[in-house]
Structures are given as C-alpha cells and as structure tokens.
C-alpha cells in the first residue's frame, strides 16, 4: 500500500487536587510508569502526552525519576507534550482571565521543566464553546484536540474528520484535531489488528488521512481490568509491535509534525459540546433516561448513521444547575477570582504582590474540574475532592485579606448576590471564620469556612436520584460485593457495600445549617429520619434580612412569617460574630404568634461535613464530655444543654450549646454513587438536630439561644510542631 496514513496517539494523564496519595501512587505504578517502560522499547514510535499540573506537581515531588524519563523522551523527539489550563480546569467553569492565565502559566512551566516548545493543548473533558478559540490562541497555543462528536454536530462529514481543521474567533485562527470515537473504543479493548485494519480501510479510501486517538492514559492500567489486559497480557507491546510492522504505510506521528507538513482540510465553527457521554450526564436525571430511551429507539432505524449527528443532549454548564453544591463552589471561586483581579490592580507593596501571586496559585488549584460535576466516576460525590477545592479557596481568601492589610482580630459583614440566584446573601467574616447566609432560601447557613484549618464545615451534598439508582435496585440481589472494588465478571455490576438498594433515600430540603423545622408533636426519630412530619413551610421559605455592623460585633438578622399547620407564626433568627469570640457563632431564635397553649415541636438542623464517620477517633460527646458514639451514629438523646463532635484526625472540636435543654437527633447523610470500581456508599455529613417540645405560652412567644463554637487549637498545634523543625533548620543555616 503506497498511500500513507498518519496516526496520532494522544494520552491524557490526570489526577485531581485533593485525591488520596495512594490513588496517585497506584496510578503511577499501574499505568504511568509501565507505559513508559513499553514505550521506551519502541523509539521509532512517537506519542503525544498531556500531564495535568496537579499530577505533574505530585510526580515532581514523589517520582523525579519519571520526570527525567519524560524529559529524555522529549529530547529524543519521541514525546510531544501538550499544555492546557495548569490545574485541569474546565474552560467553561472559569473566567476568561483565568483561562488565559492558567494556559500561559502551564505552557511556561512545561517549557522550563522539559526544555521544549509547547504548541498545543488538551481541552479538559473536551468541553468546548466557540469563544474559547480566541482565549486559547491568545494564551500562545496553535492547536488542540476535541472529539469527532463536536465536528459532527457542526455538520462535518465523516470523511472530512480524517484531517485537522481550522476554526476562528475574533480573527484568531486555531487548528483543531478530531479525536475518533471508533479508535477510543478499539484502543485498548480490542485486538491490535482491529486498529490496524481500521486505519488501513480509511487509508485505502482516503489516502494521506490523519487519524487521531485521544483519551485518558488511565485506560492503560488504572481502569478496571486494564492493567492485566494492557501489561500482563501484553496488549500494549503487541499494539506497538503491530504499528512497527506497518510503518511502510502507517506513520505514527505527533500533532506538531502533522501541522508542519499537512494542510488543514477547511474551516469550521464548532457548537457548544463535549464528548457524547458528558453531554448525557449534564442532563437532569429524568431527562437522561428519556434521552437514552430515545436513542435506543432511533438506533433501530435503517438510516441511523445519518440521523445520529443531529441527536444532541445537554450542555456542561447545566451541571451548576443540576447540582446546587457545584454552583456553591463555582460561585465561591468567582468571588475569589474577582477579588484577586482587584487586588492585582491595586496593590503596590512588594510583599502584598507576593501574597496576591500566592493567592492566584491557590485559586488556579481550586479550579480543578473534577469536583464540579458527576458522570461515570465519583467527581462531585467525593468529599475529599470538594474539601480540597474549598481548602484552596479559603487559603486564597485569607492571603488576599493579608494583602489588603488585615491584621489581628477583626469582623465584617457584607450583602451581595454571592451564589448567583438574583437574591442577596449575607457574608459574616473575621480573622478565624467566614459564614454565608441565604435569606432567600430558608435563611440557611450554607457555607462555614474555618481559616485555621482551611475547611468548609458545610461542604455538604444532598441525596438525590441518579439514573444508575434504577440499576442498583434491579441488580440488588445479583451484583458482586467487594470491599476493595473490582469488576463483576458476570455483568459489570459491583457493590462495594451490601444492601445499597436499601440505602437509597432522597432529601426534601438542603442539608445545610440553620434549617428551621416545625414538626408534628410527638414525632418519632425514625419518621424524621425518613423526611416525614413537617408541619411548617420554613425549611426553604424566603426570609427578610438586615445587617448590624459594629467595630467589635456584626449581626445578621432574618425573619419570616410562615405557616405552622393552619396558623401563621413569625420566626426571627439572629446570627452574630464578634472579635473577642472569633471561633463562635452566637445564634438567637425568637418565635412569635404561636397558638397559645397548643403543643409545639420546633427544631433547628445543623449539618457538619469534612468530618468522616465510622472511625473511633471521630465521635459525638454529651454535655458532661461522655462519648455518645462515632459520627455515623443515629442518636436520640434525652434533653441536655450541649452536644459536641470531635474529629481527632482533623484536629477539630465542634460544640453546640442550647440555652434551653434540647433533645438531639443525629443521623449520617450518606449518598449512593458510582465510581471506577463499583457502586458505593459515601458519608457526606453528620446531621444534628436540637429540637424542643413545649406548650406555647399564652403570649405566643418563645426564645432560645444557640452557641456554635469551633475549636481548632489541636490542629494549629500540630501545624506549629510540623513547622518548627523547618524554622530551626533555616535559623541554623543563616
């Protein structure tokens, strides 16, 4: 065969900010290192590789030998490195200034570390909007890779996909390669000869074609079953051998070589898109099922191959609607980004500039995409990934406060639309704590940041329906069970814990704090745990609000007249933060217009995230310090004035005190979600509900004061102990 076919093999290696060190290490041992072992045996076969900045930082620290190996492959021309946003941010999820800033910063970093020219970039999750073309080129990139789905949605014919095309925005040209879906399904799951045959068939019909494979490097060793297939059974070595044996017509090459020697096919403007599965996941749960049923019906048509390109699903940004918790992270990230832009334009002191630069790096890390959405893998459902985002945002916020000259104890209160719902929220902030209140939605405390340990105690997640929950119910008695994950050889359904179908429960209100409940008198704990017994309309009702600001104390006051059965009652709650008690929220509830002499059952729900359950060093304690059970306990206590939560590993003690003796109900909020290794139960938060049952006084008034105090001195002491040897060493060296 005389005609040559170019084949570009592109791997994307990524681990998110906040992932467990063992996951990084496992991916390195199972995929990243063994892939290079095989690649080095075939020096005539170049590949293209993207390594995310979060993974590169870990590799640089933990496996510098890997960096040296990559540098050697780059030097001998066998490896082309792609850039991209430094910390694998979805471009649609960050402001334009941060898109350009991240891409430029990572290009410079890669060029410095590997002594190479970085000309192309990886678009995270291939989430594309046409306006990105000018941002990418302005950041110094010549070309990128998307899926063939993007091009088909633009009406590009299949035969036109076997070359790269041009796109444009504001007069800036960008070269765009189309990664083939067919190749993604062939590699590495089918025999290597099937890929060779596919390339040969294209080459015979369309001589001088360019075919592109672009997918996750973790398919080669990390994905279930792939380690044995790719390395133990020798798939990768057989694949590279087949490529070597067909070099007379099949040229394995890079994107850089291709754009230098091949002219683009034509120009195209690409609609908003991602890879096919991502667009389905972005749909609301019920619409996903409808869409998949529709696709299944249409696949029976004789002309499906022509109709398929016109079937489109969802839009990535709607993850921020589908999951309010993703929007909370996104909105918080935007706040930090806006503040950082203002600080960068105004600070002149060199030390303040360094603080701003450090804040920018933390912001970029917080823009890592994985916790902002959910698809086939954990993503948003993994608390440690959400916690990592908030840790970086809180750190950046604190650095910006320092750059602005904040010193010593302080408090402040502001009102603005902090969560992009066209209503104003209230922000209480100090040198130790930041709290966000939403009068427009239940008057909830929906974020509570602790600066000293960079933790948001309200990084919670609601239990909600997901399309795969039906599969869990259908296969509850058939799927394999494995505490360590794995794949069911008989069906691919694996439960990481037993009886997950019985754990499926959905929340009727946001699992935040200061969620106000009026219950049926005499309501039992089990009924409450199932979401029953609500008599009021306060859990998500709209509250009016006002602020009080003083030099030593700030207050947010919220009130609402709402329904309690057939009655109308007024609820007022005031939340205060003071300079002298910067780790404490002082909360006062006042009820008015209660129906005189009738039984009242009132409760205030708190949720505490970032405190894992099931371990003996994470527990509840009572008013006398007695242990009540681990943080996954379902408790119903006798009336008392105090309950506490301790996480010894995190170094935090949270105490909730009541001026009137309260009974406390506690329960774990646990979601059932899918991950790489199967369906799993994940602890999201500890729900704590102080509640009171009493006869309404004759004047219809009732008041209680709650004190939420948070002690992180243990964690701070550990940090100082960790830093002390470093400081002593620095002092000795100077």
C-alpha positions in Angstrom: 0.0 0.0 0.0 1.6 3.2 -1.2 -0.6 5.8 0.5 0.5 6.8 4.0 -1.8 7.3 6.9 -0.8 9.4 9.9 -1.8 8.1 13.3 -1.6 10.5 16.3 -1.7 8.7 19.7 -2.6 11.1 22.4 -2.7 10.3 26.1 -4.2 12.5 28.9 -2.8 11.7 32.4 -4.6 13.4 35.3 -5.2 13.1 39.0 -7.2 15.8 40.7 -6.2 18.2 43.5 -7.1 16.5 46.8 -7.0 12.9 45.6 -5.6 10.4 48.0 -1.8 9.9 47.8 -2.4 6.2 47.5 -4.5 6.8 44.3 -1.7 8.8 42.8 0.8 6.1 43.7 -1.4 3.4 42.4 -1.9 5.1 39.1 1.8 5.7 38.8 2.7 2.1 39.5 -0.1 0.6 37.4 -0.2 3.0 34.4 2.2 5.9 34.1 5.5 4.1 34.8 4.7 0.8 32.9 3.5 2.7 29.9 6.9 4.4 29.6 8.6 1.0 30.1 7.0 -0.3 27.0 7.2 3.0 25.0 11.0 3.1 25.6 11.3 -0.2 23.8 9.9 1.4 20.6 12.0 4.5 20.0 10.6 4.9 16.4 7.0 5.4 17.7 6.3 8.9 18.9 3.3 9.7 21.1 1.6 12.9 22.4 1.1 13.2 26.1 -0.7 15.6 28.4 0.1 15.5 32.1 -2.1 17.7 34.2 -0.4 20.2 36.5 -1.7 18.6 39.7 -0.3 15.3 38.6 3.0 16.8 37.4 3.5 18.5 40.8 3.0 15.2 42.6 5.3 13.3 40.2 8.0 16.0 40.6 8.0 15.6 44.3 7.4 11.8 44.6 8.9 10.4 41.5 11.5 12.8 40.0 12.9 9.8 38.0 9.7 9.8 36.0 10.2 13.5 35.1 13.7 12.6 34.0 12.4 9.8 31.8 9.8 12.1 30.2 12.5 14.7 29.6 14.7 12.1 27.9 11.8 11.1 25.6 11.0 14.7 24.7 14.7 15.3 24.0 14.9 12.4 21.5 11.7 13.5 19.8 9.6 10.6 20.9 7.2 12.5 23.0 5.3 15.7 22.3 3.9 17.4 25.4 0.6 19.2 25.4 -0.3 22.1 27.6 -3.6 23.3 28.8 -5.0 25.0 31.9 -2.5 24.4 34.7 -4.8 22.5 37.0 -7.2 20.9 34.5 -10.0 23.4 34.8 -13.0 23.1 32.5 -12.7 26.3 30.5 -16.5 26.9 30.8 -16.2 26.9 34.5 -13.6 29.7 35.0 -13.4 33.4 33.9 -11.6 34.3 30.7 -8.7 35.9 32.6 -8.1 32.7 34.4 -8.4 30.6 31.2 -5.7 32.6 29.6 -3.6 32.9 32.8 -3.7 29.1 33.5 -2.8 28.1 29.9 0.0 30.6 29.8 1.4 29.6 33.2 1.4 25.9 32.3 3.0 26.5 28.9 5.8 28.4 30.6 6.2 25.8 33.3 6.4 22.8 30.9 8.8 24.6 28.6 11.1 25.4 31.6 10.9 21.9 33.2 11.3 19.9 29.9 13.2 22.3 27.8 10.8 22.0 24.9 8.3 24.1 22.9 4.7 23.6 23.8 2.5 24.4 20.9 -0.8 22.5 21.5 -3.1 21.9 24.4 -5.6 19.5 25.9 -9.1 20.8 26.5 -10.3 19.3 29.8 -13.2 16.9 29.3 -13.3 18.4 25.8 -15.9 20.9 27.0 -16.0 23.4 24.1 -17.5 26.8 23.4 -16.5 28.7 20.3 -15.4 31.7 22.2 -12.6 29.6 23.7 -10.7 29.7 20.4 -9.5 33.3 20.9 -8.6 32.6 24.5 -6.5 29.6 23.6 -4.6 31.4 20.8 -4.1 34.5 23.0 -2.5 32.2 25.5 0.0 31.1 22.9 -1.4 27.8 21.6 -1.6 26.8 17.9 -3.8 23.7 18.1 -5.9 21.5 20.2 -7.8 18.2 20.2 -11.6 17.7 20.5 -13.9 14.7 19.8 -15.4 13.9 16.5 -18.8 14.5 18.1 -18.0 18.2 18.1 -17.4 18.2 14.4 -20.4 16.0 13.5 -22.6 18.4 15.5 -21.4 21.1 13.1 -22.4 19.1 10.1 -18.9 17.9 9.2 -18.9 14.8 7.0 -17.3 11.7 8.4 -14.6 11.6 5.7 -13.7 15.2 6.5 -12.8 14.2 10.0 -9.6 12.4 8.9 -7.6 15.6 8.9 -7.4 18.6 11.2 -9.5 21.7 10.5 -9.3 25.4 11.3 -11.6 27.4 13.5 -11.6 31.1 14.3 -12.8 33.6 16.9 -12.3 37.4 16.6 -9.8 36.8 13.7 -7.6 34.4 15.7 -7.1 31.0 14.0 -6.9 27.8 15.9 -6.1 24.3 14.4 -8.4 21.6 15.7 -7.9 17.9 15.6 -10.8 15.4 15.8 -10.3 12.5 18.1 -12.0 9.4 16.7 -14.7 7.7 18.8 -14.1 4.5 16.9 -10.4 4.5 18.0 -11.4 5.2 21.6 -13.4 2.0 21.7 -10.8 0.0 19.8 -7.9 1.1 22.0 -7.1 -0.8 24.2 -10.1 -3.1 24.4 -9.9 -4.9 21.0 -7.1 -6.9 19.4 -4.4 -4.5 18.0 -5.0 -5.9 14.5 -8.5 -4.4 14.5 -7.0 -0.9 14.9 -4.6 -1.7 12.0 -7.4 -2.9 9.8 -9.5 0.2 10.6 -6.5 2.5 9.7 -5.9 0.5 6.5 -9.6 0.8 5.5 -9.5 4.6 5.9 -6.2 4.9 4.1 -7.4 2.9 1.1 -10.5 5.1 0.8 -8.8 8.4 1.7 -5.1 8.4 1.1 -3.0 10.7 3.3 -5.5 10.7 6.1 -4.8 11.9 9.6 -6.4 9.7 12.4 -6.3 10.7 16.0 -6.7 8.7 19.2 -7.2 10.9 22.3 -8.2 9.6 25.6 -7.3 9.0 29.3 -3.9 7.5 29.9 -5.5 5.7 32.9 -7.2 3.4 30.4 -3.8 1.8 30.2 -3.6 0.2 33.7 -5.9 2.0 36.1 -9.4 1.4 34.7 -10.9 -1.9 35.9 -9.3 -4.8 34.3 -7.0 -2.8 32.1 -3.8 -3.5 34.0 -3.9 -7.2 33.2 -5.1 -6.6 29.7 -2.6 -3.9 28.7 0.6 -5.1 30.6 0.2 -8.6 32.0 -1.3 -10.0 28.8 0.9 -7.8 26.6 -1.7 -5.8 24.7 0.4 -2.6 24.6 3.5 -4.4 23.4 1.6 -6.2 20.7 0.0 -3.0 19.7 3.3 -1.2 19.3 4.7 -4.2 17.5 1.9 -4.1 15.0 2.5 -0.4 14.5 6.2 -1.0 13.9 5.4 -3.8 11.4 3.2 -1.5 9.4 5.5 1.5 9.2 5.7 1.3 5.4 2.2 2.9 5.2 1.1 3.8 8.8 3.1 6.7 10.2 2.8 7.1 13.9 3.4 10.8 14.5 2.7 13.9 16.6 0.4 16.9 16.2 3.4 19.2 15.7 4.7 17.1 12.8 1.2 17.0 11.3 0.5 20.7 11.3 4.0 21.3 9.9 3.6 19.0 7.0 -0.2 18.7 6.3 -2.5 21.5 5.2 -5.8 21.8 7.1 -8.9 20.4 5.4 -11.1 23.6 5.8 -12.6 26.0 8.3 -15.4 25.1 10.7 -17.2 26.7 13.6 -18.0 24.2 16.4 -21.1 24.3 18.6 -21.0 24.0 22.3 -20.3 20.4 23.1 -18.2 17.8 24.9 -17.8 14.1 24.4 -21.1 12.2 24.0 -21.3 10.7 27.4 -20.6 14.0 29.2 -23.5 15.7 27.4 -25.8 13.0 28.6 -24.6 13.3 32.2 -25.3 17.1 32.1 -29.0 16.4 31.6 -31.4 16.3 34.5 -31.8 12.8 35.9 -35.2 12.2 34.4 -34.2 13.6 31.0 -31.2 11.3 30.9 -33.5 8.3 31.0 -35.7 9.8 28.3 -32.8 10.6 26.1 -31.3 7.1 26.4 -34.6 5.5 25.6 -35.0 7.8 22.6 -31.5 6.9 21.3 -32.2 3.2 21.8 -35.4 3.5 19.7 -33.7 5.5 17.0 -30.8 3.1 16.7 -33.2 0.6 15.1 -33.7 3.0 12.1 -32.1 1.9 8.9 -30.7 5.4 8.4 -29.4 5.9 12.0 -25.9 6.5 10.7 -27.2 9.7 9.0 -29.6 10.8 11.8 -27.1 10.2 14.7 -25.2 13.5 14.2 -28.4 15.5 14.8 -29.1 13.9 18.2 -27.7 16.2 20.9 -28.0 16.0 24.7 -27.1 18.5 27.4 -24.8 21.5 28.0 -21.9 21.3 30.5 -22.7 24.5 32.4 -26.1 23.0 33.5 -24.2 20.8 36.0 -24.1 24.0 38.0 -28.0 23.9 38.0 -28.3 20.2 38.4 -26.1 20.2 41.5 -26.5 23.3 43.7 -23.4 22.2 45.6 -21.4 22.6 42.4 -22.8 26.1 42.0 -21.7 26.9 45.6 -18.1 26.0 44.8 -18.3 27.8 41.4 -19.7 31.0 42.9 -17.2 31.0 45.7 -14.4 30.5 43.2 -15.7 33.5 41.2 -15.7 35.7 44.3 -12.0 34.8 44.9 -11.2 35.4 41.3 -12.8 38.8 41.2 -11.2 39.9 44.5 -7.8 38.7 43.2 -8.2 40.7 40.0 -9.0 43.9 42.0 -6.0 43.2 44.4 -3.6 42.7 41.5 -4.7 46.0 40.0 -4.3 48.0 43.2 -1.6 46.6 45.5 1.8 48.2 45.1 3.8 46.9 48.1 6.1 44.0 47.0 5.2 41.8 50.0 1.5 42.3 49.1 2.2 41.4 45.5 3.8 38.2 46.6 0.7 37.4 48.6 -1.5 38.1 45.6 0.7 35.8 43.5 0.4 33.0 46.1 -3.4 33.5 46.2 -3.6 33.2 42.4 -1.8 29.8 42.5 -4.3 28.6 45.1 -7.2 29.9 43.0 -5.9 28.0 40.0 -5.7 24.8 42.0 -9.3 25.3 43.3 -10.4 25.5 39.6 -9.5 21.8 39.1 -12.6 20.4 37.4 -13.3 17.0 38.9 -15.5 18.0 41.9 -17.7 20.4 39.8 -19.6 17.6 38.0 -20.6 13.9 38.2 -20.7 11.2 35.5 -19.3 7.7 35.4 -17.0 8.3 38.3 -17.3 9.9 41.7 -16.4 13.5 41.0 -18.8 15.8 42.9 -19.8 12.9 45.2 -16.3 12.5 46.6 -16.0 14.7 49.8 -12.2 14.8 49.7 -12.2 16.4 46.3 -14.8 19.1 47.3 -12.8 19.7 50.5 -9.7 20.2 48.5 -11.3 22.9 46.4 -12.6 24.7 49.5 -9.2 24.4 51.2 -7.6 26.2 48.3 -10.3 28.9 48.1 -10.1 29.6 51.8 -6.4 29.8 51.6 -6.6 32.2 48.7 -9.2 34.3 50.5 -7.0 34.6 53.6 -4.0 35.5 51.6 -6.0 38.3 49.9 -7.1 39.6 53.3 -3.4 39.8 54.4 -2.5 41.5 51.1 -5.3 44.1 51.9 -3.6 44.8 55.3 -5.9 42.9 57.6 -4.0 42.4 60.9 -5.1 40.9 64.2 -8.7 40.1 65.2 -11.4 41.6 63.0 -15.0 41.1 61.9 -17.1 42.3 58.9 -20.4 41.8 57.3 -21.5 42.3 53.6 -24.5 41.7 51.5 -24.3 40.7 47.8 -25.6 38.1 45.4 -22.9 35.6 46.4 -24.4 32.5 44.8 -25.9 33.9 41.6 -29.6 33.4 42.4 -30.6 37.1 41.9 -31.0 37.5 45.6 -28.7 38.9 48.2 -26.9 36.7 50.6 -25.1 37.8 53.8 -21.4 37.2 54.5 -20.1 37.3 58.0 -16.3 37.2 58.1 -13.5 37.5 60.6 -9.9 36.5 61.1 -10.9 33.0 62.0 -14.2 32.2 60.3 -16.4 33.0 57.3 -20.1 32.3 57.2 -22.6 32.7 54.3 -26.3 33.0 54.9 -29.1 32.8 52.3 -32.2 34.7 53.4 -33.8 33.9 50.1 -33.6 30.2 50.8 -34.6 29.3 54.3 -32.2 31.7 55.9 -29.7 28.8 55.8 -26.1 29.0 56.8 -24.8 27.3 53.6 -21.0 27.8 54.0 -18.9 27.9 57.1 -15.2 28.3 56.4 -12.5 27.8 59.1 -9.4 29.7 58.1 -7.1 28.0 60.6 -7.6 24.5 59.0 -8.8 25.7 55.6 -12.1 23.7 55.9 -15.7 24.4 54.9 -17.8 22.6 57.5 -20.8 22.9 55.2 -19.3 21.3 52.0 -22.3 19.0 52.2 -24.1 17.1 49.5 -27.8 16.2 49.2 -29.1 12.7 48.5 -30.9 12.9 45.1 -32.0 10.5 42.4 -29.4 9.4 39.8 -30.1 7.4 36.7 -28.0 4.5 37.8 -30.1 4.1 41.0 -32.5 2.0 39.0 -29.7 -0.4 38.1 -28.9 -0.7 41.8 -32.5 -1.7 42.5 -32.7 -4.1 39.6 -29.4 -5.9 40.4 -29.6 -5.7 44.2 -29.6 -9.5 44.6 -27.3 -10.3 41.7 -24.3 -8.0 41.8 -20.9 -8.9 43.2 -19.9 -7.4 46.6 -16.3 -6.3 47.1 -14.9 -4.0 49.8 -11.9 -3.3 47.6 -13.8 -2.7 44.4 -13.3 -4.8 41.3 -15.4 -5.9 38.4 -18.2 -8.5 38.4 -17.1 -10.9 35.6 -20.7 -11.8 35.0 -22.2 -8.4 34.4 -20.1 -5.5 35.4 -22.3 -4.5 38.3 -20.3 -4.3 41.6 -21.5 -3.2 45.0 -18.7 -2.0 47.3 -21.1 -2.4 50.3 -24.0 -4.8 50.7 -27.7 -3.7 50.6 -27.1 -0.5 48.8 -30.6 -0.6 47.4 -31.9 -0.2 50.9 -29.7 2.9 51.4 -31.3 4.9 48.6 -33.1 7.8 50.2 -33.6 11.4 48.9 -33.6 14.7 50.8 -36.6 17.0 50.9 -34.6 20.1 51.8 -30.9 21.2 51.6 -28.7 19.6 54.1 -27.2 22.9 55.4 -27.4 24.6 58.8 -30.0 26.8 60.5 -32.7 24.8 58.7 -35.8 25.6 60.6 -38.4 22.8 61.2 -41.9 22.7 62.8 -42.8 19.1 63.3 -45.8 17.1 64.3 -45.9 17.0 68.1 -44.7 13.6 69.3 -42.9 12.9 66.0 -40.6 9.9 66.4 -37.0 9.9 65.3 -37.4 7.2 62.6 -40.2 9.2 60.9 -38.0 12.3 61.0 -35.0 10.4 59.5 -37.3 9.4 56.6 -38.2 13.0 56.0 -41.7 12.9 57.4 -43.6 15.0 59.9 -43.0 18.6 58.7 -45.9 21.0 59.5 -44.2 24.3 58.6 -43.0 26.0 55.4 -39.8 27.4 56.8 -37.2 24.9 55.6 -36.8 26.8 52.3 -39.0 29.8 52.8 -37.9 33.4 51.9 -36.7 35.4 54.9 -36.3 39.2 55.1 -33.0 40.4 56.4 -31.0 43.3 57.8 -27.4 43.8 58.9 -25.9 45.4 62.0 -22.3 46.4 61.9 -20.0 47.5 64.7 -16.3 47.5 65.2 -16.4 44.6 67.6 -19.5 42.7 66.6 -21.6 42.1 63.4 -25.1 40.6 63.2 -27.3 39.2 60.5 -31.0 39.3 61.4 -33.5 37.3 59.4 -37.2 37.0 59.9 -40.3 35.4 58.2 -44.0 35.0 58.8 -44.9 31.5 57.7 -47.2 28.6 58.1 -47.4 26.2 61.1 -50.3 23.9 60.2 -53.3 26.3 59.9 -51.6 29.0 61.9 -49.3 31.9 60.9 -46.3 32.4 63.1 -43.2 34.6 62.9 -39.7 33.3 63.3 -36.7 35.6 63.8 -33.1 34.4 63.9 -30.1 36.5 64.6 -26.5 35.3 63.8 -23.6 37.2 65.3 -19.8 37.1 65.1 -17.7 39.1 67.4 -14.0 40.0 67.7 -13.4 38.5 71.1 -15.0 35.2 70.2 -14.0 34.7 66.6 -14.5 31.0 66.6 -18.1 31.2 67.8 -21.4 31.9 66.2 -24.0 33.4 68.6 -27.5 32.4 67.3 -30.8 33.6 68.8 -34.2 32.2 67.8 -37.4 34.1 68.6 -40.8 32.6 67.8 -43.9 34.8 67.9 -47.7 34.4 67.3 -47.6 30.8 68.4 -51.0 29.3 69.0 -51.5 29.7 72.8 -51.5 26.6 74.9 -51.0 24.2 72.0 -48.1 21.7 71.7 -45.2 23.0 69.6 -42.4 20.8 68.2 -39.6 23.0 66.9 -36.1 22.1 65.7 -33.1 23.7 64.1 -31.0 21.4 61.8 -27.2 21.6 61.6 -25.0 19.6 59.2 -21.3 19.1 59.5 -19.2 18.0 56.6 -15.5 17.3 56.3 -15.7 15.1 59.3 -15.7 11.4 58.1 -17.6 8.8 60.0 -17.1 5.2 61.1 -13.7 5.7 63.0 -13.2 5.6 66.7 -11.3 8.9 66.8 -14.3 10.8 65.3 -17.3 10.8 67.7 -20.1 12.6 69.4 -19.9 13.6 73.1 -22.5 14.8 75.6 -22.8 17.8 78.0 -20.6 16.0 80.5 -18.0 15.0 78.0 -19.2 11.4 77.8 -18.8 9.6 74.4 -22.1 9.1 72.6 -20.9 7.2 69.5 -19.0 7.6 66.3 -20.0 10.2 63.8 -22.2 7.8 61.8 -24.4 7.1 64.9 -28.1 7.6 64.8 -28.8 9.2 68.2 -31.9 10.3 70.0 -30.8 11.8 73.3 -32.6 12.9 76.4 -32.8 16.7 76.9 -29.5 18.3 77.6 -27.8 21.6 77.0 -24.9 20.5 74.8 -23.7 18.1 72.2 -20.2 18.0 70.6 -18.5 16.5 67.6 -14.8 15.7 67.6 -12.5 14.7 64.7 -9.2 14.0 66.3 -7.5 13.3 62.9 -8.6 16.7 61.6 -8.0 18.3 65.0 -11.4 20.0 65.4 -13.9 20.1 68.2 -17.4 21.5 67.4 -19.8 22.2 70.2 -23.4 23.2 70.0 -24.9 24.6 73.2 -28.6 25.5 73.9 -29.9 27.9 76.5 -33.0 25.6 76.9 -32.5 21.9 77.3 -32.9 20.2 73.9 -33.2 16.6 72.7 -30.7 15.9 70.0 -31.3 13.7 66.9 -28.3 12.8 64.8 -28.0 10.8 61.7 -25.4 10.3 58.9 -26.2 11.7 55.5 -24.8 9.1 53.1 -25.1 9.0 49.3 -25.1 6.0 46.9 -23.0 6.8 43.9 -20.9 5.1 41.2 -17.2 5.1 41.0 -14.5 3.4 38.9 -14.7 0.3 41.0 -18.4 0.0 41.6 -21.4 1.5 43.4 -20.5 2.7 46.9 -21.9 4.4 50.0 -20.3 7.7 50.8 -20.6 9.7 54.0 -21.4 13.3 53.2 -22.3 15.0 56.5 -23.4 14.5 60.1 -26.9 15.9 60.6 -27.5 17.2 64.2 -31.0 18.5 65.1 -31.6 20.0 68.5 -35.4 20.1 69.0 -37.8 21.2 71.7 -41.4 20.1 72.5 -43.4 22.6 74.7 -46.7 24.1 75.2 -46.9 27.5 73.5 -47.0 30.3 76.2 -50.1 32.5 76.5 -48.3 35.4 74.9 -47.3 33.2 71.9 -43.5 33.9 72.4 -40.6 31.5 72.8 -36.9 32.1 72.6 -33.7 30.0 72.6 -30.0 30.9 72.3 -27.7 28.6 70.5 -23.9 28.8 70.6 -21.9 27.1 67.9 -18.3 27.1 68.9 -15.4 25.6 67.0 -12.0 24.8 68.5 -9.1 24.0 66.1 -6.3 24.5 68.6 -5.2 20.9 68.3 -4.8 21.2 64.5 -3.0 24.5 64.9 -0.6 23.0 67.5 0.2 20.2 65.0 0.9 22.7 62.3 3.3 24.6 64.5 5.0 21.3 65.5 5.5 20.4 61.9 6.9 23.9 61.0 9.2 24.2 64.0 12.0 21.9 62.7 11.9 23.7 59.4 12.2 27.0 61.1 15.1 25.8 63.3 16.9 24.5 60.3 16.5 27.8 58.5 17.7 29.6 61.5 20.8 27.4 61.8 21.6 27.8 58.1 21.5 31.5 58.4 
